Amino acid sequence: LERISVVHFDHRLRGEESRKDALFVRSMAEKLELPFLLGSDDVLTHQKTQRVSLEMAARSCRHCFFQSCLAECGAQGIALGHTANDQAEEIFLRLFRGTGPSGLAGMAPRTPRGIIRPMLFLTRGEILAYLAARDISYREDASNLSNTFWRNVVRNRVIPVVEKEFYPAVVSTLCRTAQLAMDEESYWAQLMEQYWQTVQCQKTRTFISLRLHEFKNLHPALQRRLLRHAIALLKGDTYRIEAVHVEDALQLAIHSSSGRRRRLPGALHVLKEGHVLVISTESPDDAGDEPSEMVVPEPGIYRFGSVHLEFSLVEQPALDEMGEMGKSRECAFLDAGKISWPLTVRCWRAGDRFQPLGMKGSKKLQDYFVDARVPLRERRRIPLVCDREKICWIVGYRLDERVRITGETRTVLAVEKTGR
């Protein structure tokens, strides 16, 4: 028990009863000589400012506290008290809202964010019997008796009626269904990973884009899972993302014309751009926060928005040692003798042209972005390294032919990108 801490969160929703709950948990922790962490937040204010349901506001505040506890204690996980009954209630709710096969898996025994549920395979009755046999006192949240929330309606009315009038073993049956669904999802997750690398076009901190040509050739069941996977990667979870939302995004990807968009719960935006589907945490109308232009008078490290660019001059023989580095899209080597200082770093402008490395003629930058399937919102953020208003390098993408290294190159300009 030396490595266990006890945490309790007060939602400030039940006045004196909430305070007594916290005191009870603190007293229990003291008897067991365990560290105790108490958190609280104004859930009602959070609900109003975020414009979400009371249940969602409470969950958000609670889980935010849990994550802070993980960091403060250096713990590997937060153990919650969900039981088999809670699992059955969750599956009922998901069925009523509309869920796919993945939703039937219910609550996971362990999540990537450190949540574990060690009592998920015990019924509420078994736990109460254990406490009674050992004369262990406990407190029950009085709000559980109120049918204000749908979850309580399922707990207090729906399941008891099903147990009494239809099928007494409904809780264990639903939990068994959840376990089977978890096994199925484990297989699907392995299969999905194989296709993810094929359909993913680009991933940044704020968006993920998918190649629609490859995506459309897949089975709808796999398409839905890939969409949920993209959302989970971007958002951190799929909370509040229901089957209807995934289906809406799927219909947009398959049947809608370019430029159409949808908004999903959790401030997510889905936009179809030509042959690319973009899922983003920012509105497609956001202009971004990159500066319009930056002067680079000499070698050094410069910040351009959220990106750092390091400019350094090296003699050609050093290229042999940097061969592996040169294969990265985050680094480029230019013939310094063909470049005029000072350099500038700027964003895309209408009418920009360059000569892609390996090509004979010039090309509009807009056409290059279209051919490379770069989402419109991302084009405005890609830094362009230029000299005398001519593009030298589209950072992360393509060099201009005129600055390529040849056998006559004596000095090399290495440009490396770090950051978003």
C-alpha positions in Angstrom: 0.0 0.0 0.0 3.0 2.3 0.2 2.7 3.3 -3.4 -1.1 3.9 -3.3 -2.6 7.4 -2.8 -6.3 8.1 -2.3 -8.0 10.8 -4.4 -11.4 12.3 -4.2 -13.2 15.0 -6.3 -15.9 17.3 -5.0 -18.2 18.5 -7.8 -19.8 21.2 -5.5 -23.2 20.1 -6.5 -24.7 18.7 -3.3 -23.7 21.2 -0.6 -23.2 19.7 2.8 -23.5 16.1 1.5 -20.6 16.7 -0.8 -18.5 17.9 2.1 -19.4 14.9 4.2 -18.4 12.6 1.3 -15.0 14.2 1.2 -14.5 14.0 5.0 -15.5 10.3 4.9 -12.9 9.5 2.2 -10.2 11.5 4.0 -11.0 9.6 7.3 -10.7 6.3 5.5 -7.4 7.3 3.9 -6.0 8.4 7.3 -7.0 5.0 8.9 -5.1 3.2 6.2 -2.2 5.7 6.5 -2.4 6.6 2.8 -1.7 10.0 1.2 -5.0 11.8 0.4 -5.6 14.3 -2.4 -8.8 16.3 -2.6 -9.9 18.2 -5.7 -12.9 20.3 -6.4 -14.3 22.6 -9.1 -17.4 24.7 -9.8 -19.0 22.3 -12.2 -22.1 24.5 -12.8 -20.0 27.4 -13.9 -18.0 25.0 -16.2 -21.3 23.8 -17.7 -22.4 27.3 -18.5 -19.1 28.5 -20.0 -18.5 25.4 -22.0 -22.2 25.0 -23.0 -22.3 21.3 -22.3 -24.5 19.0 -20.2 -24.1 18.9 -16.4 -22.9 15.2 -16.7 -20.3 16.1 -19.3 -19.1 19.1 -17.3 -18.7 17.0 -14.2 -16.8 14.3 -16.1 -14.5 16.9 -17.7 -13.6 18.5 -14.4 -13.2 15.2 -12.6 -10.9 13.7 -15.3 -8.8 16.9 -15.4 -8.2 16.4 -11.7 -7.3 12.8 -12.2 -4.7 13.7 -14.8 -3.2 16.3 -12.4 -3.0 13.6 -9.7 -1.2 11.2 -12.0 1.4 13.9 -12.6 1.7 15.0 -8.9 2.0 11.5 -7.5 4.1 10.1 -10.4 1.6 7.4 -10.5 1.1 4.9 -13.3 -2.7 4.8 -13.1 -5.9 6.0 -11.5 -8.2 3.1 -10.3 -11.9 3.9 -10.6 -14.7 2.0 -8.9 -16.8 1.1 -11.9 -18.6 -2.2 -11.5 -20.2 -4.8 -13.8 -23.5 -2.9 -13.2 -22.0 0.3 -14.5 -20.7 -1.5 -17.5 -24.2 -2.9 -18.3 -25.7 0.6 -17.8 -23.1 2.1 -20.2 -23.9 -0.5 -22.9 -27.6 0.2 -22.6 -27.0 3.9 -23.0 -24.9 3.4 -26.0 -27.5 1.2 -27.6 -30.2 3.8 -27.0 -28.0 6.6 -28.5 -27.0 4.4 -31.4 -23.6 2.7 -31.4 -21.5 0.6 -33.7 -19.7 -2.7 -32.7 -16.9 -0.8 -31.0 -19.4 0.8 -28.7 -20.6 -2.6 -27.4 -17.1 -3.0 -25.9 -18.3 -0.6 -23.2 -15.8 0.9 -20.8 -12.2 -0.4 -21.2 -10.5 -2.0 -18.2 -7.5 0.1 -19.0 -7.1 3.3 -21.1 -4.1 5.0 -22.7 -4.5 7.9 -20.3 -3.9 5.9 -17.2 -7.5 5.0 -16.1 -7.9 1.5 -14.8 -11.1 -0.2 -13.6 -10.2 -3.2 -11.5 -13.7 -3.9 -10.2 -15.3 -3.9 -13.7 -15.9 -7.7 -13.4 -17.6 -7.5 -10.0 -21.3 -6.7 -9.6 -22.6 -4.1 -7.2 -24.2 -6.8 -5.1 -21.0 -8.7 -4.7 -19.2 -5.6 -3.5 -21.9 -4.7 -1.0 -21.9 -8.3 0.3 -18.1 -8.1 0.8 -18.5 -4.9 2.7 -21.3 -6.2 4.9 -19.4 -9.5 5.7 -16.5 -7.4 7.0 -18.5 -4.7 8.6 -16.9 -2.0 6.4 -18.9 1.3 6.3 -19.5 3.1 3.0 -21.3 6.2 1.6 -23.5 6.3 -1.4 -23.9 9.4 -3.6 -27.5 10.5 -2.9 -27.8 11.8 -6.5 -27.7 8.2 -7.7 -31.3 7.9 -6.6 -32.4 10.8 -8.7 -33.7 10.1 -12.2 -32.6 13.4 -13.6 -29.9 11.8 -15.6 -30.5 9.1 -18.2 -27.9 6.9 -16.6 -29.9 6.9 -13.4 -33.1 6.0 -15.3 -31.4 3.0 -16.8 -30.0 2.0 -13.3 -33.1 2.6 -11.3 -35.8 1.7 -13.7 -34.8 -0.1 -16.9 -32.4 -2.7 -15.7 -34.5 -3.7 -12.6 -37.6 -4.2 -14.9 -35.5 -6.3 -17.4 -34.1 -8.4 -14.5 -37.5 -9.0 -13.0 -39.7 -9.4 -16.1 -37.4 -10.6 -18.8 -33.9 -11.8 -18.1 -32.4 -12.0 -14.6 -28.8 -12.4 -15.8 -28.9 -9.2 -18.0 -26.0 -7.6 -16.3 -23.6 -10.6 -16.7 -24.8 -11.1 -20.2 -24.1 -7.6 -21.3 -20.7 -7.7 -19.6 -20.0 -10.9 -21.5 -21.0 -9.2 -24.7 -18.7 -6.3 -23.9 -15.8 -8.8 -23.4 -16.5 -10.4 -26.8 -16.6 -7.0 -28.4 -13.3 -6.1 -26.8 -11.7 -9.2 -28.3 -13.2 -8.3 -31.7 -11.9 -4.7 -31.4 -8.4 -5.9 -30.6 -8.4 -7.8 -33.9 -9.8 -4.8 -35.8 -7.2 -2.5 -34.2 -4.4 -4.7 -35.7 -6.0 -4.8 -39.1 -6.7 -1.0 -39.0 -3.0 -0.2 -38.3 -2.0 -1.9 -41.5 -4.3 0.4 -43.5 -3.7 3.5 -41.5 -0.3 4.1 -43.0 -1.9 3.9 -46.5 -4.7 6.3 -45.9 -3.0 8.9 -43.6 -1.8 11.8 -45.7 -0.5 14.2 -43.0 -0.7 14.7 -39.2 0.1 17.8 -37.2 -0.9 19.1 -33.8 -4.1 20.5 -35.1 -5.3 18.3 -37.9 -5.1 14.9 -39.6 -5.7 14.5 -43.3 -6.7 11.2 -45.1 -6.2 10.2 -48.8 -9.7 9.7 -50.1 -8.7 7.7 -53.2 -7.3 4.9 -51.0 -9.9 5.5 -48.3 -12.9 5.0 -50.7 -11.6 1.6 -51.8 -11.9 0.1 -48.3 -14.8 -1.7 -46.7 -17.3 0.6 -44.9 -16.6 -1.2 -41.6 -12.9 -0.4 -41.9 -13.6 3.2 -43.1 -15.6 3.9 -39.9 -12.9 2.5 -37.7 -10.3 4.6 -39.5 -12.3 7.7 -38.9 -12.7 7.0 -35.2 -9.0 6.3 -35.0 -8.2 9.6 -36.6 -10.5 11.4 -34.2 -9.0 9.6 -31.2 -5.4 10.5 -32.3 -6.4 14.2 -32.7 -8.7 14.6 -29.7 -7.2 12.2 -27.3 -10.4 10.1 -27.0 -13.7 9.5 -28.7 -15.9 10.8 -25.9 -19.3 12.1 -27.2 -18.4 10.8 -30.7 -21.4 8.5 -31.5 -22.2 6.3 -34.5 -24.3 9.1 -36.1 -21.3 11.4 -36.1 -18.9 8.9 -37.6 -21.6 8.1 -40.2 -22.0 11.8 -41.0 -18.2 12.2 -41.5 -18.2 9.0 -43.7 -21.0 10.4 -45.9 -19.1 13.6 -46.3 -16.0 11.7 -47.4 -17.7 9.4 -49.8 -20.5 11.4 -51.3 -20.1 15.2 -50.8 -18.4 17.6 -53.1 -15.1 19.3 -52.3 -15.4 22.2 -49.9 -18.2 20.7 -47.9 -17.7 20.5 -44.1 -19.2 19.1 -40.9 -18.8 19.9 -37.2 -18.5 17.1 -34.7 -18.7 17.2 -30.9 -15.6 18.3 -29.1 -15.0 21.3 -31.4 -13.9 19.1 -34.2 -14.3 20.0 -37.9 -14.3 17.7 -40.9 -13.6 19.2 -44.3 -13.4 17.7 -47.7 -10.7 19.3 -49.9 -10.4 17.7 -53.3 -9.1 14.2 -52.8 -8.3 14.8 -49.1 -10.4 14.6 -46.0 -9.3 16.9 -43.2 -10.2 16.4 -39.5 -9.2 19.4 -37.5 -9.4 21.0 -34.0 -9.6 24.4 -35.7 -12.3 25.9 -37.9 -11.5 25.9 -41.6 -12.1 29.6 -41.5 -9.2 30.2 -39.0 -6.4 32.1 -40.7 -3.7 30.7 -38.5 -1.1 32.6 -36.5 2.0 32.5 -38.7 3.7 35.8 -39.4 3.6 37.1 -43.0 7.4 37.4 -43.5 10.7 37.2 -41.6 14.2 38.4 -42.6 17.2 36.0 -42.2 20.3 38.2 -42.5 22.8 35.5 -41.6 23.1 31.9 -40.5 21.5 31.2 -37.1 18.3 29.9 -35.5 15.1 31.8 -36.2 11.5 31.3 -35.1 8.7 31.6 -37.7 5.4 31.2 -35.9 5.5 27.8 -34.1 8.5 26.6 -36.2 12.2 27.0 -35.6 14.5 27.1 -38.6 18.3 26.6 -38.2 20.5 28.0 -41.0 24.1 26.8 -41.1 26.9 26.9 -43.7 29.0 23.7 -44.1 31.7 22.7 -46.6 30.6 20.1 -49.1 32.7 17.2 -47.6 30.6 17.4 -44.5 27.6 16.3 -46.5 28.8 12.7 -46.3 28.4 12.8 -42.6 24.9 14.3 -42.9 23.6 11.9 -45.5 21.0 10.3 -43.3 19.9 13.8 -42.1 19.4 14.8 -45.7 16.8 12.1 -46.3 14.4 13.8 -43.8 11.7 16.2 -45.0 12.7 18.4 -42.1 16.1 19.2 -43.4 17.4 20.5 -46.8 20.8 21.2 -48.3 21.2 24.1 -50.8 24.1 25.3 -52.9 25.1 28.4 -50.9 26.9 29.9 -53.9 23.6 30.2 -55.7 21.8 32.1 -52.9 21.8 35.8 -52.3 21.6 37.1 -48.7 19.6 38.2 -46.8 17.0 35.4 -47.1 13.4 35.7 -46.2 10.9 33.2 -44.8 7.3 33.8 -45.6 4.0 32.1 -46.3 2.4 31.2 -49.6 1.2 34.1 -51.8 -1.1 34.1 -54.8 0.9 33.8 -58.0 4.0 32.1 -56.4 6.0 29.9 -58.8 9.0 27.7 -58.5 11.0 25.1 -60.4 10.6 21.8 -58.5 13.8 19.9 -58.1 14.3 17.6 -61.1 11.9 19.4 -63.4 12.8 21.6 -66.4 10.0 24.1 -66.2 8.4 26.2 -63.5 5.2 25.5 -61.8 2.6 27.4 -59.8 2.9 26.7 -56.1 -0.8 26.4 -55.9 -0.7 23.6 -58.5 2.1 21.9 -56.7 0.1 21.9 -53.4 -2.9 20.4 -55.2 -0.8 17.6 -56.8 0.9 16.9 -53.4 -2.6 16.8 -51.7 -1.6 19.5 -49.2 -4.8 20.7 -47.4 -5.8 24.3 -48.1 -5.5 25.3 -44.4 -2.0 23.8 -44.2 -0.8 25.7 -47.3 -1.1 29.0 -45.5 1.3 27.7 -42.7 4.1 26.1 -44.7 7.2 28.3 -44.5 8.9 29.3 -47.8 12.6 30.0 -47.7 13.3 32.6 -50.4 16.0 34.9 -51.7 15.2 38.0 -53.7 11.5 36.9 -53.7 12.4 33.6 -55.4 11.6 30.4 -53.6 14.5 28.2 -52.5 12.7 25.6 -50.4 9.1 24.8 -49.6 9.9 23.7 -46.0 9.1 20.1 -45.5 8.3 19.5 -49.2 10.5 20.4 -52.2 13.6 22.3 -53.2 13.9 24.6 -56.1 16.0 23.2 -59.0 18.2 26.3 -59.2 19.7 25.8 -55.7 20.4 22.1 -56.0 23.8 20.7 -55.1 26.1 19.8 -58.0 29.7 18.6 -58.4 30.8 22.3 -58.5 29.2 23.1 -55.1 31.8 24.4 -52.7 29.7 25.6 -49.7 26.3 24.2 -48.6 23.5 25.9 -46.7 21.8 23.4 -44.4 18.3 24.4 -43.3 16.7 22.3 -40.6 13.1 22.6 -39.3 12.1 21.9 -35.7 8.7 22.4 -34.1 5.2 21.9 -35.5 
